[in-house]
Amino acid sequence: MRVIVLGPIIIAVVGVVLIMGLGENGPVARPVAIPLFIGLAAGTIVVALVIPRFIARIRSLRREILAVALAAMVTAGTTIAVSAGLTFLQRGQLALLLVVSLMGAAFGLVVEYAVARGLAVDARELRSAAARVAQGDLSARSGVERADEIGQAARAIDMMAARLAALEAERINERTARQAFLAAIGHDLRTPLAALRAALDALEDDLAPEPRRYFAAMRKDIEAMRRLSDDLFLLARIEAGPLEFERVPADLAELADEAVEALTPVAVQESVTLRVSMKGFTMSEVGISEISRALRNLLDNAIRHAPPDTEVVLRLVEQDGGVVIRVVDRGDGFSDELRARIFSTAARPIRSEGRPLGGTGLGLTIAKGLVEAHGGRIWVEPGPGGHVAMWIPAPTQMHRAVH
């Protein structure tokens, strides 16, 4: 600030001294002029350093600009008047110069007022928008279009409000989805619990004609609750942070064959055929149980929604420095809206026709967490049919050892 104030004044004073030093006989006597110009420069410096402290107390931007303009005009007028007096102008000429200076100052104040009025209006809009945002109205926008600092501040406030509005909408959506998710989990728990209680009541009252069948049904309900508990525990581990597991070299094609073998009884019940197809290098370093779980989840989802007497294919292909595994069924597939949220941990996934994905509804969510824990990715591809794919990276040194 001080450099900005002192620099032009020093340059002006030095310039005047140099110009006056060009000759002994000029319109102004040097012994008188130099001290006066130095005094004017010193007074200007004092005014420039003192006035900002008073202007900062003014609550109106318009008045601040007018005060600054008035101070500048007074300073300029004083300099002109003193300079004119030193040039030994006649009284009439000096009066005319003063009248012209006052007229210029008045015209300047009109222009300054017009400029200040626009700045004050934009500043009020900016203040109003900021106050509305502070009160929680995230739809508030300043509407100020300027290229200067006020315009930049307005754009920053508008961008902040838009970002806050987007975050708030996202928070509300997540809360709604989380509530729906918890309600669905509660329903999944109530169903086997109600069946267990009914079976126990029947056994206690000796109303069960075939106790073995009741015990078998109870075991099935307990197993369903155990699977749900395991899914919730694993989901909590995934959301809590990076999963820790041992990675070992494994052939993903063999893991795919094992997943198909494990789920063949389920597929037979649904009249669905399972098949594995592979092409290229399918080795990687993975957590055996984690990738096997992800494969079984994808297969189980495809089996549940494949039409009877159709085939679910598990395709493995070497691609992009890893292995891409696609699970393809001939069901109704996924809508565009569903693809955007199918792996959400806060929502219970459903198919495009409104049916639940089956089981706890957490299969794809868990598969996503397990795949990403390996540094891979998972996605849904367009149909026809259901296409869910995941990519597992293969270490470079493993490629070199095989190839």
C-alpha positions in Angstrom: 0.0 0.0 0.0 2.7 2.5 0.9 4.7 1.7 -2.2 1.6 2.3 -4.4 1.0 5.6 -2.7 4.6 6.9 -2.5 5.7 5.7 -6.0 3.6 8.1 -8.2 4.1 11.0 -5.9 7.9 10.7 -5.8 8.0 10.3 -9.6 5.9 13.4 -10.1 8.0 15.5 -7.7 11.2 14.4 -9.3 9.8 15.2 -12.7 8.8 18.7 -11.7 12.2 19.3 -10.2 13.9 18.1 -13.4 11.7 20.2 -15.7 12.2 23.3 -13.6 16.0 22.7 -13.6 16.2 23.1 -17.4 16.4 26.9 -17.1 17.0 29.6 -14.6 14.4 31.9 -15.9 11.0 30.2 -16.1 7.4 31.1 -15.3 8.0 29.8 -11.8 10.7 30.7 -9.4 12.5 27.5 -8.3 13.2 28.6 -4.7 9.5 29.1 -4.1 8.0 26.3 -6.3 10.1 23.3 -5.1 9.2 23.6 -1.4 5.5 24.1 -2.3 5.4 21.1 -4.5 7.2 19.0 -1.9 4.7 20.3 0.7 1.8 19.3 -1.6 3.3 15.9 -2.1 3.7 15.4 1.6 0.1 16.5 2.2 -1.2 14.1 -0.4 0.7 11.2 1.2 -0.8 12.1 4.6 -4.3 12.2 3.0 -3.8 8.9 1.2 -2.7 7.2 4.4 -5.4 8.6 6.7 -8.5 8.7 4.6 -8.8 4.9 4.1 -9.2 4.5 7.9 -12.2 6.8 7.9 -13.7 5.4 4.7 -13.6 1.9 6.2 -16.2 3.1 8.7 -18.7 4.2 6.1 -21.5 1.6 5.6 -22.4 2.5 2.1 -20.2 1.7 -0.9 -21.8 4.6 -2.8 -20.7 7.0 -0.2 -17.3 5.5 0.0 -16.7 6.0 -3.7 -18.1 9.6 -3.6 -15.8 10.4 -0.6 -12.8 9.0 -2.5 -13.7 11.0 -5.6 -14.3 14.1 -3.6 -10.9 13.8 -1.8 -9.2 13.2 -5.1 -10.8 16.3 -6.6 -9.9 18.4 -3.7 -6.3 17.3 -3.8 -6.2 17.9 -7.6 -7.9 21.3 -7.2 -5.6 22.4 -4.5 -2.6 21.4 -6.6 -4.0 23.3 -9.6 -4.8 26.4 -7.6 -1.4 26.6 -6.0 0.3 26.0 -9.4 -1.8 28.6 -11.0 -0.9 31.1 -8.2 2.7 30.4 -8.7 2.5 31.2 -12.4 1.5 34.8 -11.5 -1.8 34.6 -13.5 -4.0 37.7 -13.5 -6.9 37.7 -11.0 -9.5 37.2 -13.8 -7.5 34.3 -15.3 -7.2 32.7 -11.9 -10.9 33.1 -11.2 -11.7 31.5 -14.6 -9.4 28.6 -13.9 -11.1 28.1 -10.5 -14.5 28.2 -12.1 -13.5 25.7 -14.7 -12.0 23.4 -12.1 -15.2 23.5 -10.0 -17.3 22.7 -13.0 -15.0 19.8 -13.9 -15.3 18.6 -10.3 -19.0 18.8 -10.4 -19.2 16.9 -13.7 -16.8 14.3 -12.2 -19.0 13.9 -9.2 -22.0 13.1 -11.5 -20.0 10.4 -13.2 -18.7 9.1 -9.9 -22.3 9.0 -8.6 -23.5 7.0 -11.6 -20.6 4.5 -11.2 -21.1 4.3 -7.5 -24.8 3.7 -7.8 -24.2 0.6 -10.0 -21.6 -0.7 -7.7 -23.8 -0.2 -4.7 -26.7 -2.1 -6.3 -24.5 -5.0 -7.2 -23.0 -5.0 -3.7 -26.4 -5.1 -2.1 -27.4 -8.0 -4.4 -24.2 -9.8 -3.3 -24.8 -9.2 0.3 -28.5 -10.3 0.0 -27.5 -13.5 -1.7 -24.8 -14.3 0.9 -27.3 -13.6 3.7 -29.9 -15.9 2.2 -27.3 -18.7 1.8 -26.2 -18.2 5.4 -29.9 -18.6 6.5 -30.2 -21.9 4.6 -31.7 -20.8 1.3 -29.4 -22.6 -1.1 -31.4 -21.5 -4.2 -30.2 -17.9 -3.7 -28.1 -16.4 -6.5 -26.7 -12.9 -6.7 -27.3 -12.5 -10.4 -24.3 -10.1 -10.6 -22.5 -10.1 -13.9 -19.3 -8.1 -13.7 -15.6 -8.7 -14.7 -14.1 -7.0 -11.6 -13.5 -8.2 -8.1 -17.2 -7.8 -7.1 -18.2 -10.0 -10.1 -15.6 -12.6 -9.1 -16.9 -12.6 -5.5 -20.5 -13.0 -6.8 -19.6 -15.9 -9.0 -17.8 -17.5 -6.1 -20.8 -17.2 -3.9 -23.1 -18.5 -6.6 -20.9 -21.5 -7.2 -20.7 -22.1 -3.4 -24.5 -22.0 -3.2 -24.9 -24.4 -6.1 -22.4 -26.8 -4.7 -24.0 -26.7 -1.2 -27.4 -27.3 -2.9 -26.0 -30.3 -4.7 -24.5 -31.7 -1.6 -27.7 -31.2 0.4 -29.7 -33.0 -2.3 -27.2 -35.8 -2.3 -27.4 -36.0 1.5 -31.2 -36.2 1.4 -31.1 -38.9 -1.3 -28.6 -40.9 0.7 -30.7 -40.6 3.9 -33.9 -41.6 2.0 -32.0 -44.6 0.4 -30.5 -45.5 3.8 -33.9 -45.5 5.4 -35.3 -47.7 2.6 -32.3 -50.0 3.0 -32.8 -50.4 6.7 -36.5 -51.0 6.2 -35.7 -53.8 3.7 -33.2 -55.4 6.0 -35.8 -55.2 8.8 -38.3 -57.0 6.6 -35.7 -59.7 5.7 -35.2 -60.3 9.4 -38.8 -60.2 10.4 -39.8 -62.9 7.9 -37.6 -65.8 9.2 -38.0 -64.7 12.8 -41.8 -64.8 12.4 -41.5 -68.3 10.9 -39.2 -69.5 13.7 -41.6 -68.2 16.3 -44.5 -69.9 14.7 -42.6 -73.2 14.4 -41.5 -73.0 18.1 -45.0 -72.3 19.2 -46.3 -75.3 17.3 -43.6 -77.6 18.7 -44.2 -76.4 22.3 -47.9 -77.0 22.0 -47.5 -80.4 20.4 -49.2 -79.1 17.3 -46.5 -80.2 14.9 -47.5 -83.5 13.2 -44.0 -83.9 11.7 -41.4 -82.3 13.9 -38.6 -83.2 11.5 -40.1 -81.0 8.8 -40.5 -78.1 11.3 -36.9 -78.5 12.4 -35.7 -78.5 8.8 -37.7 -75.3 8.1 -36.3 -73.7 11.3 -32.8 -74.6 10.2 -33.4 -73.0 6.8 -34.7 -69.8 8.5 -31.6 -69.7 10.8 -29.3 -70.1 7.8 -31.1 -67.2 6.0 -30.5 -65.0 9.0 -26.9 -66.2 9.3 -26.3 -65.2 5.6 -27.9 -61.8 6.2 -25.7 -61.3 9.3 -22.6 -62.2 7.3 -23.5 -59.8 4.5 -24.1 -57.0 6.9 -20.8 -57.7 8.7 -18.8 -57.8 5.4 -20.6 -54.6 4.2 -19.6 -52.9 7.4 -16.0 -53.9 6.9 -16.0 -52.6 3.3 -17.5 -49.3 4.3 -15.1 -48.9 7.3 -12.0 -48.8 5.2 -9.5 -50.8 3.1 -10.0 -54.6 3.5 -7.0 -56.6 4.6 -6.6 -60.0 3.1 -3.8 -62.3 1.9 -3.2 -62.3 -1.9 -1.9 -65.3 -3.6 -1.4 -66.2 -7.3 -4.6 -67.8 -8.6 -6.2 -68.8 -11.9 -9.4 -66.8 -12.1 -10.8 -69.4 -14.5 -10.5 -72.0 -11.9 -12.3 -69.8 -9.3 -15.0 -69.3 -11.9 -15.4 -73.0 -12.4 -15.7 -73.5 -8.6 -18.3 -70.8 -8.3 -20.3 -72.4 -11.1 -20.0 -75.8 -9.4 -21.2 -74.3 -6.1 -24.2 -72.6 -7.6 -25.3 -75.4 -10.0 -27.9 -76.8 -7.5 -29.5 -73.3 -7.3 -29.4 -73.0 -11.1 -31.0 -76.4 -11.5 -33.9 -75.4 -9.3 -34.4 -72.3 -11.6 -34.0 -74.4 -14.8 -31.0 -72.4 -15.7 -27.7 -73.7 -17.2 -24.3 -72.3 -16.2 -21.3 -72.2 -18.5 -17.7 -70.8 -18.3 -15.9 -69.3 -21.3 -12.3 -68.1 -21.2 -9.8 -66.6 -23.6 -6.2 -65.6 -22.9 -4.3 -65.1 -19.7 -6.5 -65.4 -16.5 -3.9 -65.4 -13.7 -3.8 -62.8 -11.0 -2.9 -62.2 -7.4 -6.1 -62.1 -5.4 -7.8 -63.0 -2.2 -9.2 -66.4 -3.0 -12.3 -66.2 -0.7 -12.9 -62.5 -1.6 -12.9 -63.0 -5.4 -14.9 -66.3 -5.0 -17.5 -64.4 -3.0 -17.8 -61.7 -5.7 -18.1 -64.3 -8.5 -20.8 -66.2 -6.5 -22.7 -63.0 -5.9 -22.8 -62.1 -9.6 -23.8 -65.6 -10.6 -26.5 -65.8 -7.9 -28.0 -62.5 -9.1 -27.9 -63.7 -12.8 -29.5 -67.0 -11.9 -32.4 -65.4 -10.0 -33.3 -63.2 -12.9 -32.6 -65.4 -15.9 -35.7 -66.8 -17.6 -36.3 -70.6 -17.2 -34.5 -72.8 -19.7 -31.9 -70.2 -20.5 -28.2 -70.0 -20.0 -26.0 -67.8 -17.8 -22.5 -67.5 -19.2 -19.4 -66.5 -17.2 -16.8 -65.1 -19.7 -13.2 -64.4 -18.9 -10.9 -62.5 -21.2 -7.5 -61.0 -20.9 -7.8 -57.2 -21.3 -6.1 -53.9 -20.3 -3.4 -55.6 -18.2 -5.8 -57.7 -16.3 -8.8 -60.1 -16.6 -12.3 -59.0 -17.4 -15.0 -61.3 -16.1 -18.5 -60.9 -17.5 -21.6 -62.5 -16.2 -24.3 -62.5 -18.8 -28.0 -63.6 -18.5 -31.0 -63.3 -20.8 -33.2 -61.5 -18.4 -34.7 -58.1 -18.7 -31.4 -56.3 -18.0 -31.0 -53.0 -16.2 -32.5 -49.6 -17.1 -30.3 -46.5 -17.5 -31.6 -45.1 -14.2 -30.9 -48.4 -12.4 -27.3 -48.6 -13.7 -26.4 -45.4 -11.9 -27.3 -46.7 -8.5 -27.1 -50.5 -8.8 -23.9 -50.7 -6.7 -25.0 -48.2 -4.1 -24.4 -49.2 -0.5 -27.4 -47.1 0.6 -30.0 -48.6 -1.7 -31.6 -52.0 -2.0 -31.1 -52.8 -5.7 -34.1 -53.8 -7.8 -34.5 -54.8 -11.4 -36.1 -52.5 -14.0 -39.4 -54.4 -13.8 -39.5 -53.7 -10.0 -38.5 -57.1 -8.7 -35.8 -57.3 -5.9 -32.5 -58.7 -6.8 -33.0 -61.6 -4.4 -31.4 -62.6 -1.2 -30.4 -59.7 1.0 -30.1 -57.3 -2.0 -26.5 -56.7 -1.0 -24.8 -59.0 -3.5 -23.7 -56.5 -6.1 -22.8 -53.9 -3.4 -20.5 -56.4 -1.7 -19.1 -57.6 -5.0 -18.2 -54.0 -5.8 -16.4 -53.5 -2.5 -14.4 -56.8 -2.9 -13.4 -56.0 -6.5 -12.3 -52.5 -5.7 -10.3 -53.8 -2.7 -8.2 -55.6 -5.4 -7.6 -52.4 -7.3 -10.2 -53.4 -9.9 -13.5 -52.0 -11.0 -17.0 -53.3 -11.7 -19.8 -52.0 -14.0 -23.0 -52.8 -15.7 -23.1 -53.0 -19.5 -26.1 -52.4 -21.8 -28.2 -55.4 -22.8 -30.0 -57.2 -24.2 -30.1 -59.2 -21.0 -28.2 -58.6 -17.8 -24.5 -57.8 -18.3 -22.3 -57.2 -15.2 -18.6 -57.0 -15.7 -15.6 -56.7 -13.4 -11.9 -56.1 -14.2 -9.1 -57.6 -11.9 -5.6 -56.3 -12.5 -2.8 -58.8 -13.2 0.7 -58.0 -11.9 3.2 -57.2 -14.7 5.8 -59.7 -13.4 3.2 -62.4 -13.6 2.6 -61.6 -17.3 6.3 -61.8 -17.9 6.7 -65.1 -16.2 3.9 -66.7 -18.3 4.6 -65.0 -21.6 
